[in-house]
Amino acid sequence: MANNNNNDDINKLNVLMIGSGEYTSGVTGSTTSKSDKKIGVIALVMFDLKRRGKVDDLFMAGTRSSKFETIRKHFKENIEEVYKDFDVEFESFPKPEVERDPKAYLQALDKLKPGDAVTIFTPDNTHFEIAKECILRGVNVLVTKPAVMKLEHHKILIKLAKENNVLVATEVHKRWDPIYQDAWYRISSGEVGMFNYFNSYMSQPKFQLDTFRGW
């Protein structure tokens, strides 16, 4: 069947990235990350989607305005000057005159219209309130795992998403890491054969806890 959809006829999404840390920008604190996500993931993807005409205006909300100078310099040196045709412009919140505001995302949400989208990459205990506010404004939500910390909150978000006709999804990024993809393939293809017991272990750098405390 022929696909008559014309991308030019589809309204482009504006996207707000809530959370300005390592997974969004590649910047932790006042310096760039030393991990495998040193240029970030979320912002990089959004810049690529914008380059391909899939999204329109980009916004980013964190808690400290002073951090955005480092982020913009990082994006320019490691994305704009490295990849072809990447526009790394975005509007940031809180504004420069406000040093710290954990609720800056509320002002940023005022820039969106119903049907736009947000990504939420913030400490786990903040997910519910942020996602709830986004849903009530008619904005589609992608929130990193765990979506919430209580079952009752999970049920509330499901109910609100249906009532407000928006998409809400949980981003499980480890699923796409090469080591996990390789394990999935080896198991699903039968390469490793049958087994009765499986054990896995994953650790993360302790400094990431300090990042969470800074929210």
C-alpha positions as CSV (number, residue, x, y, z in Angstrom):
1,M,0.0,0.0,0.0
2,A,1.3,3.4,-0.9
3,N,2.2,5.8,1.9
4,N,0.7,9.2,1.1
5,N,2.0,10.9,4.2
6,N,4.0,14.0,3.5
7,N,6.4,14.9,6.3
8,D,6.0,18.6,5.3
9,D,2.4,18.4,6.2
10,I,3.0,17.1,9.7
11,N,3.4,19.7,12.4
12,K,6.8,19.5,13.9
13,L,7.1,18.9,17.6
14,N,8.7,21.4,20.0
15,V,10.7,19.4,22.6
16,L,11.6,20.3,26.2
17,M,14.5,18.4,27.8
18,I,13.9,18.4,31.5
19,G,17.2,17.6,33.3
20,S,20.5,19.0,32.1
21,G,22.8,16.3,33.4
22,E,25.1,13.6,31.9
23,Y,22.5,11.7,29.9
24,T,21.0,14.8,28.4
25,S,24.0,17.0,27.8
26,G,27.2,15.1,28.8
27,V,27.9,17.6,31.5
28,T,28.0,16.8,35.2
29,G,28.4,19.7,37.7
30,S,30.6,22.2,36.0
31,T,32.6,19.8,33.8
32,T,32.1,17.3,31.0
33,S,31.5,13.6,31.8
34,K,34.3,11.1,31.5
35,S,31.9,8.2,30.8
36,D,30.9,6.7,27.5
37,K,28.1,9.3,27.4
38,K,30.6,12.2,27.3
39,I,28.6,14.2,24.7
40,G,25.3,13.2,26.1
41,V,22.5,11.3,24.4
42,I,19.2,13.1,24.6
43,A,20.3,16.5,23.3
44,L,22.5,14.9,20.6
45,V,19.5,12.9,19.4
46,M,17.3,16.1,19.4
47,F,19.8,18.0,17.4
48,D,19.9,15.2,14.9
49,L,16.1,15.1,14.7
50,K,16.0,18.9,14.2
51,R,18.6,18.6,11.4
52,R,16.4,16.0,9.7
53,G,13.3,18.3,10.0
54,K,11.5,16.2,12.6
55,V,11.4,18.6,15.5
56,D,11.3,22.4,15.8
57,D,12.2,24.5,18.8
58,L,14.3,22.9,21.6
59,F,14.3,23.8,25.2
60,M,16.3,22.6,28.2
61,A,15.4,22.9,31.9
62,G,17.8,22.3,34.8
63,T,18.2,23.7,38.2
64,R,21.2,26.1,37.9
65,S,21.4,28.8,35.2
66,S,25.2,29.0,35.5
67,K,25.6,25.5,34.2
68,F,24.3,26.3,30.7
69,E,27.4,28.3,29.7
70,T,29.4,25.1,30.1
71,I,26.8,23.1,28.2
72,R,26.7,25.5,25.3
73,K,30.5,25.5,25.0
74,H,30.5,21.7,25.2
75,F,27.9,21.4,22.5
76,K,29.7,23.8,20.2
77,E,33.1,22.1,20.5
78,N,32.0,18.5,20.5
79,I,28.9,18.5,18.3
80,E,28.5,21.5,16.1
81,E,32.2,21.6,15.1
82,V,32.4,17.9,14.7
83,Y,29.2,16.8,13.0
84,K,27.9,18.3,9.7
85,D,24.9,20.7,9.7
86,F,24.1,20.4,13.4
87,D,22.3,23.4,15.0
88,V,22.9,23.2,18.8
89,E,20.7,26.2,19.7
90,F,18.2,25.8,22.6
91,E,16.5,28.0,25.1
92,S,17.4,27.3,28.7
93,F,15.7,27.5,32.0
94,P,16.2,29.0,34.6
95,K,17.1,32.2,33.0
96,P,20.6,33.8,33.8
97,E,19.2,36.2,36.4
98,V,18.0,33.2,38.5
99,E,20.9,31.2,39.8
100,R,18.9,28.2,41.1
101,D,15.3,27.1,40.6
102,P,14.3,23.4,40.8
103,K,10.9,24.3,39.4
104,A,12.3,26.1,36.3
105,Y,10.7,23.4,34.1
106,L,7.3,25.0,34.9
107,Q,8.3,28.2,33.1
108,A,9.8,26.1,30.3
109,L,6.5,24.2,29.9
110,D,4.8,27.5,29.1
111,K,6.7,27.5,25.9
112,L,5.1,24.3,24.7
113,K,1.7,23.7,23.1
114,P,-0.5,20.6,23.6
115,G,0.9,17.8,21.5
116,D,4.5,18.8,22.0
117,A,6.9,16.5,23.9
118,V,9.2,16.4,26.9
119,T,12.0,14.1,28.0
120,I,12.5,13.7,31.7
121,F,16.0,12.7,32.9
122,T,16.1,13.9,36.5
123,P,16.5,12.1,39.9
124,D,14.0,9.3,40.4
125,N,12.1,10.9,43.2
126,T,11.2,13.9,40.9
127,H,9.7,12.0,38.0
128,F,6.1,11.7,39.2
129,E,5.4,15.4,39.9
130,I,7.2,16.5,36.7
131,A,5.4,13.9,34.5
132,K,2.1,14.7,36.1
133,E,2.4,18.4,35.3
134,C,3.4,17.7,31.7
135,I,0.5,15.3,31.2
136,L,-2.0,17.8,32.6
137,R,-0.8,20.3,30.0
138,G,-1.4,17.9,27.2
139,V,2.2,17.2,26.5
140,N,3.6,13.8,25.5
141,V,6.2,12.4,27.9
142,L,9.3,10.2,27.7
143,V,10.6,9.6,31.2
144,T,13.6,7.5,32.0
145,K,13.4,4.5,34.2
146,P,12.1,4.1,36.8
147,A,9.1,6.1,35.7
148,V,8.0,6.5,39.3
149,M,8.8,5.1,42.7
150,K,5.3,4.0,43.8
151,L,2.7,1.8,42.2
152,E,0.0,4.3,43.1
153,H,1.8,7.0,41.2
154,H,2.2,4.7,38.2
155,K,-1.6,4.1,38.1
156,I,-2.3,7.9,38.4
157,L,-0.1,8.7,35.4
158,I,-1.8,6.0,33.4
159,K,-5.2,7.4,34.2
160,L,-4.2,11.0,33.5
161,A,-2.5,10.0,30.2
162,K,-5.8,8.4,29.0
163,E,-7.9,11.4,30.2
164,N,-5.6,13.9,28.4
165,N,-5.0,11.8,25.3
166,V,-1.2,11.9,25.5
167,L,1.5,9.3,25.1
168,V,3.6,8.5,28.1
169,A,6.5,6.0,27.8
170,T,9.4,4.8,29.9
171,E,12.9,5.0,28.4
172,V,14.9,2.0,29.3
173,H,18.3,2.9,27.8
174,K,20.3,0.0,29.1
175,R,18.3,-2.2,26.7
176,W,20.2,-0.7,23.8
177,D,23.7,-0.9,25.2
178,P,25.8,-3.2,23.0
179,I,26.6,-5.7,25.8
180,Y,22.9,-6.2,26.5
181,Q,22.0,-6.4,22.9
182,D,24.7,-9.1,22.4
183,A,23.3,-11.1,25.4
184,W,19.8,-10.9,24.1
185,Y,20.9,-12.1,20.6
186,R,22.9,-15.0,22.0
187,I,20.0,-16.1,24.2
188,S,17.1,-15.6,21.8
189,S,19.0,-17.3,18.9
190,G,19.7,-20.4,21.0
191,E,23.5,-19.9,20.7
192,V,24.0,-20.4,24.4
193,G,21.6,-23.3,24.7
194,M,19.3,-24.0,27.6
195,F,20.2,-22.9,31.1
196,N,18.4,-23.1,34.4
197,Y,20.1,-20.2,36.3
198,F,21.2,-16.8,35.3
199,N,22.9,-14.0,37.3
200,S,23.9,-10.5,36.3
201,Y,25.5,-7.6,38.1
202,M,25.8,-3.9,37.2
203,S,27.5,-1.1,39.1
204,Q,27.6,2.6,38.5
205,P,30.1,5.3,39.6
206,K,29.4,6.6,43.1
207,F,29.8,10.2,41.8
208,Q,26.5,9.9,40.0
209,L,24.8,10.0,43.4
210,D,26.3,13.4,44.0
211,T,24.7,14.6,40.7
212,F,21.3,13.4,42.0
213,R,21.8,15.3,45.3
214,G,22.4,18.5,43.3
215,W,18.9,18.6,41.9
